[in-house]
Amino acid sequence: MYRVEHQELFMSIRDGKPINNGHYMCNSTMIGVMGRMAAYSGKTLTWEECFESDERLGPTEYAWSDMREPEVAIPGKKSMS
């Protein structure tokens, strides 16, 4: 399934012109995050609202300790930060 994709990637590296899909991949990831935000808030959101959001999707700190049980998201009920 990925044969041509890998051939193109390896050829670009050998030719000294590596393929950079960073922009495409960031947009793809943001579409997933945007879908989650829309589903949990029950709102229609714009691209700008999602990029400017200060909502945290992970813990406030990372440590080897017990974590509190996260709040269960209820679509249309969770407020957007």
N, C-alpha and C positions, 0 to 999 in steps of 0.2 A: 504494500500500500504506500509506503514511503520511499520506494526505490528511486524514483525520479527526483524527489525532493533531496534525498541524500546525495545523489550524483551531482546535482546542481550545487549543493553546499560544498562538497569536497572539491569540485572543479573551481569554484570561486576562491576557495582558500589557496589552492595550488597556483592560481593566476594572480594572487595578491590583491584580489578584490572581494573580500569577505562580504557576504550578504548580511545586512543588518535589518532584522525584522522587529527591532525594539519598539518602534512607534505602533506598528500593527498589533504587537502582543500587548502593549499597555492599553490600547483602545479595547481590545478583546476582553482583557481582564476587567476594565472599568465597566463594560456592558454587563458583565456578570454581577458586579457589585451594585450597579444601578438597578438591575432587576431585583436584587435582594432588598434594597432600600425601598423601592416602589411597592413590593409585595408586603413588607413589614409595616409600612406607613399607610398603605391604602391610597396613596396620592400619585398623581401623574407628575413626574419630576423631569426637570430639564438637565441636560448635560452639565451646564454651569452650576446648578444647585448641587449636583452630586460631587463635582470637583471641589466646590467651595465648602462642602460640609465638614464639620469638625467631629462628626460621629466616629467613635473608636469601635473597630470591629474585633479588637483583641484586648487582652488584659492591660491595665495601666502600668504594671511592672511584671517582669519575668523573674521568678525566683523559685528555688526548690522548696516549696512549702505548699500547704493546703490552700486550695482556692475556694472561694465561696461559690455556691451553686448559681449559675447564671439565670437571669430572669427569662422565663419562657416568652418568646415573641408571639404575639397574637396579631395576625395580619389586620391592618386597619386600625389597631388600637395603640401600637407603639408610637410614641411621639418622636419626631425627628429632632436631633440636637441642633 
